[in-house]
Amino acid sequence: MNFTRGFLLALAAGVAACAPVPLGDGEKRIVVRQIATSVALPALDDVAASAGAMRSAIQVLAGAPSQEGLDAAREAWRAARVPWKEVEAFGFGPAADLRLAVAMDQRPVDAAKIDLELAGTWALTEARVEALGANVKGFHAVEHLLFSGDLPSLTTDPLAPRRRDFLVALAQNLERKASDLRAAWAADGGGGYVTTLTEPGASNATYPTIKSSIDALVNESVFLSELIADDKLGKPSGTATGGIPQPDLQESGPSDHSIADMAANGFAMESISDLASRMADRGRDGA
């Protein structure tokens, strides 16, 4: 096992090793609720807010294209990417069940299909984007249009008007998906997936025991750490492809954000592990 995988798996395992063993069911419920309310929900809030900021920046760019506007839209994309990669540590539940994660972050993007959309004559609206496959929308479709071309692609190129329209529609759809995910975790008036995760019991078909809630958190961190080691790092570096580096398989290559993506993944897993450890220490100390 290489150092990266070992470190990440140890980080994920910390949630299991630190919290469940020394704590009773009541304390375990507190750990899970703290993780949901102090790590997951703030990250989901940030995703929704930053997706809205990105949509706003792209609308400004589309309305009056300039290098300053393009730079601002690119920076807004990067800013939205960080909390989204933190939320990836909570990729179970609504993210999977409602297929929101795949709609927001499918890769690789299908550049040929994007080109077909740009070459068409139909209106490029948010409704059109909603009907498209996952590999033609989401973060990476926006990344492709923002970072793979320069300013003339949005101004003087014959397809510039449609490219601007498509960017706006993609950003609108991404903002809506981010808001849908946040609402699914904590709907207005209470309830939502936070309640499902943090209130296990015989009447809870998803999590009948507190162990099942903790298992969901641990299993997702283990899965994410393996994904980083084998796919996000392993394929571009060549360690998972027979020693042949494949830089085109970077997660966010056009924006040069792949390392920052992984750092945000790690930050979320570390936050989960750290909170579980501190709660376990309180349990040992009788606090």
C-alpha positions as CSV (number, residue, x, y, z in Angstrom):
1,M,0.0,0.0,0.0
2,N,1.5,3.4,-1.0
3,F,1.8,6.3,1.4
4,T,-1.1,8.3,-0.1
5,R,-3.6,5.4,0.1
6,G,-2.4,4.4,3.6
7,F,-2.8,8.0,4.9
8,L,-6.2,8.5,3.4
9,L,-7.6,5.1,4.6
10,A,-6.2,5.8,8.0
11,L,-8.0,9.2,8.0
12,A,-11.3,7.5,7.0
13,A,-10.9,4.8,9.5
14,G,-10.5,7.4,12.3
15,V,-14.2,8.0,12.3
16,A,-14.8,4.3,13.1
17,A,-11.9,3.8,15.4
18,C,-12.3,7.0,17.5
19,A,-16.0,7.4,18.0
20,P,-18.0,4.2,18.2
21,V,-15.8,2.1,20.6
22,P,-15.7,4.2,23.7
23,L,-19.1,5.9,23.4
24,G,-22.5,4.7,24.2
25,D,-25.4,5.0,21.7
26,G,-26.4,8.4,23.1
27,E,-22.9,9.8,22.6
28,K,-22.7,8.2,19.2
29,R,-25.9,9.9,18.1
30,I,-24.3,13.2,19.2
31,V,-21.2,12.5,17.1
32,V,-23.3,11.8,14.0
33,R,-25.5,14.9,14.6
34,Q,-22.4,17.1,15.0
35,I,-20.9,15.7,11.8
36,A,-24.2,16.4,9.9
37,T,-24.8,19.9,11.3
38,S,-21.2,21.1,11.7
39,V,-19.5,19.6,8.6
40,A,-22.1,18.6,6.0
41,L,-24.7,21.4,6.3
42,P,-22.2,24.3,6.3
43,A,-20.5,22.8,3.2
44,L,-23.9,22.3,1.5
45,D,-24.7,26.0,2.3
46,D,-21.4,27.0,0.8
47,V,-22.0,25.0,-2.4
48,A,-25.4,26.5,-2.9
49,A,-24.1,30.0,-2.3
50,S,-21.0,29.7,-4.4
51,A,-23.0,28.1,-7.2
52,G,-25.2,31.1,-7.2
53,A,-22.2,33.4,-7.2
54,M,-20.8,31.5,-10.2
55,R,-24.0,31.8,-12.0
56,S,-24.1,35.5,-11.4
57,A,-20.5,35.9,-12.6
58,I,-21.3,34.0,-15.8
59,Q,-24.3,36.1,-16.5
60,V,-22.2,39.2,-16.2
61,L,-19.7,37.7,-18.6
62,A,-22.4,36.6,-21.0
63,G,-24.0,40.1,-21.0
64,A,-20.8,42.0,-21.6
65,P,-17.8,39.7,-22.4
66,S,-14.4,41.0,-21.3
67,Q,-11.2,39.5,-20.1
68,E,-12.0,40.8,-16.6
69,G,-15.3,39.1,-16.7
70,L,-13.8,35.9,-17.9
71,D,-11.3,35.9,-15.2
72,A,-14.0,36.6,-12.6
73,A,-16.1,33.7,-13.9
74,R,-13.2,31.4,-13.8
75,E,-12.4,32.4,-10.3
76,A,-16.0,31.9,-9.3
77,W,-15.9,28.4,-10.8
78,R,-12.8,27.6,-8.6
79,A,-14.5,29.0,-5.6
80,A,-17.6,26.9,-6.0
81,R,-15.5,23.8,-6.6
82,V,-13.9,23.8,-3.1
83,P,-17.1,23.3,-1.0
84,W,-18.4,20.9,-3.6
85,K,-15.4,18.7,-3.2
86,E,-15.9,18.8,0.6
87,V,-19.5,17.7,0.1
88,E,-18.2,14.7,-1.8
89,A,-17.5,13.1,1.5
90,F,-21.3,13.0,1.9
91,G,-21.9,11.4,-1.4
92,F,-24.5,8.9,-0.1
93,G,-28.2,9.7,0.5
94,P,-29.7,12.4,-1.7
95,A,-26.5,12.9,-3.7
96,A,-26.8,9.3,-5.0
97,D,-30.5,8.6,-4.6
98,L,-31.6,11.7,-6.5
99,R,-28.6,11.4,-8.9
100,L,-27.6,15.0,-8.0
101,A,-23.9,14.2,-7.7
102,V,-23.7,12.7,-11.2
103,A,-25.7,15.6,-12.7
104,M,-23.3,18.1,-11.1
105,D,-19.9,16.4,-11.4
106,Q,-19.8,13.7,-14.1
107,R,-16.4,13.2,-15.8
108,P,-15.0,13.1,-18.3
109,V,-17.1,15.6,-20.0
110,D,-18.1,14.8,-23.6
111,A,-16.6,17.6,-25.6
112,A,-18.1,16.3,-28.9
113,K,-21.6,16.4,-27.5
114,I,-21.0,19.9,-26.2
115,D,-19.9,20.9,-29.7
116,L,-23.1,19.4,-31.1
117,E,-25.1,21.6,-28.8
118,L,-23.2,24.7,-29.8
119,A,-23.7,23.8,-33.5
120,G,-27.4,23.3,-33.2
121,T,-30.3,25.8,-33.7
122,W,-32.4,25.0,-30.7
123,A,-32.5,27.4,-27.7
124,L,-29.9,26.7,-25.1
125,T,-31.9,27.1,-22.0
126,E,-31.8,25.7,-18.5
127,A,-34.7,23.3,-19.5
128,R,-32.5,22.1,-22.4
129,V,-29.6,21.5,-20.1
130,E,-31.8,19.5,-17.7
131,A,-32.7,17.1,-20.5
132,L,-29.1,16.5,-21.4
133,G,-26.9,13.6,-20.3
134,A,-24.7,14.0,-17.2
135,N,-21.5,14.2,-19.3
136,V,-22.7,17.4,-21.1
137,K,-23.5,19.5,-18.0
138,G,-22.4,20.2,-14.5
139,F,-19.1,21.5,-13.3
140,H,-17.0,20.0,-16.0
141,A,-19.1,21.3,-18.9
142,V,-18.8,24.8,-17.4
143,E,-15.1,24.2,-16.9
144,H,-14.7,23.1,-20.5
145,L,-16.4,26.3,-21.9
146,L,-14.6,28.7,-19.5
147,F,-11.1,27.3,-19.5
148,S,-10.6,25.5,-22.8
149,G,-11.0,28.6,-24.9
150,D,-9.9,32.2,-24.7
151,L,-12.0,35.4,-24.8
152,P,-12.6,35.4,-28.6
153,S,-14.5,32.1,-28.1
154,L,-17.1,34.3,-26.3
155,T,-16.9,37.4,-28.5
156,T,-15.8,37.1,-32.1
157,D,-16.2,33.3,-32.8
158,P,-19.2,32.5,-34.9
159,L,-20.6,30.3,-32.1
160,A,-19.8,32.9,-29.4
161,P,-23.5,33.8,-28.8
162,R,-24.5,30.2,-28.3
163,R,-21.5,29.5,-26.2
164,R,-22.5,32.4,-23.9
165,D,-26.1,31.1,-23.8
166,F,-25.0,27.6,-23.0
167,L,-22.7,28.8,-20.2
168,V,-25.6,30.7,-18.5
169,A,-27.9,27.7,-18.9
170,L,-25.3,25.3,-17.5
171,A,-24.7,27.6,-14.5
172,Q,-28.4,28.0,-13.8
173,N,-28.8,24.2,-13.8
174,L,-25.8,23.7,-11.6
175,E,-27.1,26.3,-9.1
176,R,-30.5,24.6,-9.0
177,K,-29.0,21.1,-8.4
178,A,-26.9,22.5,-5.6
179,S,-30.0,24.1,-4.0
180,D,-31.9,20.8,-4.4
181,L,-29.1,18.9,-2.6
182,R,-29.1,21.4,0.2
183,A,-32.9,21.2,0.6
184,A,-32.9,17.4,0.5
185,W,-30.5,17.4,3.5
186,A,-32.4,19.9,5.5
187,A,-35.8,21.0,4.1
188,D,-37.3,24.2,5.4
189,G,-39.2,23.5,8.5
190,G,-37.0,20.6,9.6
191,G,-36.8,17.1,8.5
192,G,-34.8,16.0,5.4
193,Y,-31.9,13.7,5.3
194,V,-30.3,15.2,8.4
195,T,-33.1,13.7,10.4
196,T,-32.9,10.4,8.5
197,L,-29.2,10.1,9.3
198,T,-29.1,11.4,12.8
199,E,-32.3,9.8,14.2
200,P,-31.9,6.0,13.6
201,G,-34.4,3.5,15.0
202,A,-36.8,0.8,14.3
203,S,-39.1,3.1,12.3
204,N,-36.2,4.4,10.2
205,A,-36.0,2.1,7.1
206,T,-32.7,3.6,6.0
207,Y,-30.8,3.6,9.4
208,P,-32.4,1.2,11.9
209,T,-29.4,1.5,14.2
210,I,-26.8,4.2,15.1
211,K,-24.2,1.8,13.8
212,S,-25.8,1.9,10.4
213,S,-25.6,5.7,10.4
214,I,-21.9,5.6,11.4
215,D,-21.2,3.0,8.8
216,A,-22.6,5.3,6.1
217,L,-20.1,8.0,7.0
218,V,-17.2,5.6,7.3
219,N,-17.9,3.8,4.1
220,E,-18.2,7.0,2.1
221,S,-14.8,8.2,3.5
222,V,-13.2,4.8,2.6
223,F,-14.7,4.9,-0.9
224,L,-13.5,8.5,-1.4
225,S,-10.0,7.8,-0.2
226,E,-9.8,4.8,-2.6
227,L,-11.1,7.0,-5.4
228,I,-8.4,9.6,-4.7
229,A,-5.6,7.0,-4.6
230,D,-6.7,4.8,-7.5
231,D,-8.4,7.3,-9.9
232,K,-7.8,11.0,-9.1
233,L,-4.0,10.4,-8.4
234,G,-3.4,6.9,-9.7
235,K,-4.5,7.3,-13.3
236,P,-3.0,10.7,-14.1
237,S,0.3,9.7,-12.4
238,G,0.4,6.3,-14.0
239,T,0.5,4.3,-10.8
240,A,-2.9,2.8,-11.6
241,T,-2.3,2.5,-15.4
242,G,0.7,0.3,-15.6
243,G,3.3,3.0,-15.0
244,I,2.1,5.1,-18.0
245,P,1.1,8.7,-16.8
246,Q,-2.2,9.9,-18.3
247,P,-2.4,13.6,-17.4
248,D,-5.6,14.0,-19.5
249,L,-7.3,12.0,-16.8
250,Q,-6.9,14.7,-14.2
251,E,-10.1,15.5,-12.5
252,S,-10.1,19.2,-13.3
253,G,-7.3,19.6,-15.8
254,P,-8.4,22.6,-17.9
255,S,-8.8,24.7,-14.7
256,D,-5.6,23.3,-13.1
257,H,-7.7,22.6,-10.0
258,S,-7.2,18.9,-9.6
259,I,-4.9,19.1,-6.6
260,A,-7.2,21.6,-4.9
261,D,-10.1,19.2,-5.5
262,M,-8.3,16.5,-3.7
263,A,-7.3,18.8,-0.9
264,A,-10.9,19.7,-0.3
265,N,-11.8,16.0,-0.2
266,G,-9.2,15.5,2.4
267,F,-10.3,18.5,4.4
268,A,-13.8,17.2,4.7
269,M,-12.6,13.7,5.7
270,E,-10.2,15.2,8.3
271,S,-13.0,17.3,9.7
272,I,-15.2,14.3,10.2
273,S,-12.4,12.3,11.8
274,D,-11.3,15.2,14.0
275,L,-14.8,15.8,15.3
276,A,-15.3,12.1,16.0
277,S,-12.0,12.1,17.9
278,R,-12.9,15.1,20.0
279,M,-16.3,13.6,20.9
280,A,-14.6,10.3,21.8
281,D,-12.1,12.2,24.1
282,R,-15.1,13.9,25.8
283,G,-16.6,10.5,26.3
284,R,-13.4,9.0,27.9
285,D,-13.0,12.1,30.1
286,G,-16.7,11.9,31.2
287,A,-17.3,15.4,29.9
